[in-house]
Amino acid sequence: VHKVSRGTAITLVERPADYVTHIDLGGEAVDSPLERLYDRRRLTTDLLFITHPHPDRLGDITAARSDFLRPGALQYVDYDWDKVPAITGEAERTAIEEFRALAALVPKGNYRGEGTFWWKHWKPDFAADTFGTDNALDDAGMFIIYTWRDFKIIIMADQEALAIDYLLSDPETAARGFKADILVAPRHGHQSGFTRKWTEVTGKPYLPSYRTAPANRLRRITTPLISPGE
């Protein structure tokens, strides 16, 4: 986990093949996570995940666009980019423009390592209609589960509490997330206390999959979830 002033930047290195998956680029990095990875390990990124296109996840994008440190492939949520300006501020719009410039340089690709990489996210239109447009980019972000041998880590975007509750009401998501060793929780705070309670049990050898969303708001959860490869 890289030291960044805000947001998240995580590198997963699989030995002995040195396959590198990088998840998010932090915000206003103290120093470049991608440069640090190369300086310390002489490694570059095979696959870069961007959980959602906000400034706190795109801070090192200049390095990512460079010829030397450019990732081999990208994975990200496909938003309707024409609609995004209406629900974002100036800083977010600038970050998205920079990300789209990176996406024009790097092909979208899938995980090719020796572990298991699984993710889901809400369709952006569903997230905006159900959870509100103020946090639509956050709530449509990725919920990632990475398994390496007998080790499991969950890495989340910045979903708000209700969006997380909806995710965990999906049986497949709950089952795959059960018994995670580490949870990298959303950076944002939450009024409901759900995410705070979740992080309290992170150190235990299991991850409870309870939910707090009202039952009458869970009836639409099946079709808007997008799985890997879709």
Salt bridges, closest charged atoms under 4 A:
ASP18 OD1 - ARG15 NH1 2.24
ASP24 OD2 - ARG57 NH1 2.67
GLU28 OE2 - ARG6 NH2 3.81
ASP31 OD1 - ARG36 NH2 2.47
ASP56 OD2 - ARG57 NE 3.81
ASP56 OD2 - ARG187 NE 2.85
ASP67 OD1 - ARG70 NH2 2.71
ASP78 OD2 - LYS108 NZ 2.67
ASP80 OD2 - LYS83 NZ 3.96
ASP125 OD1 - LYS83 NZ 3.77
ASP138 OD1 - HIS52 NE2 3.27
ASP138 OD1 - HIS54 ND1 2.94
ASP138 OD2 - HIS188 ND1 3.80
ASP158 OD2 - HIS52 NE2 3.39
ASP158 OD1 - ARG57 NH2 2.69
ASP158 OD2 - HIS188 NE2 3.43
GLU160 OE2 - HIS188 ND1 3.44
GLU160 OE1 - HIS190 ND1 2.97
ASP170 OD2 - LYS120 NZ 3.22
GLU172 OE1 - LYS120 NZ 3.04
GLU172 OE2 - ARG176 NE 3.20
GLU200 OE1 - LYS197 NZ 3.72
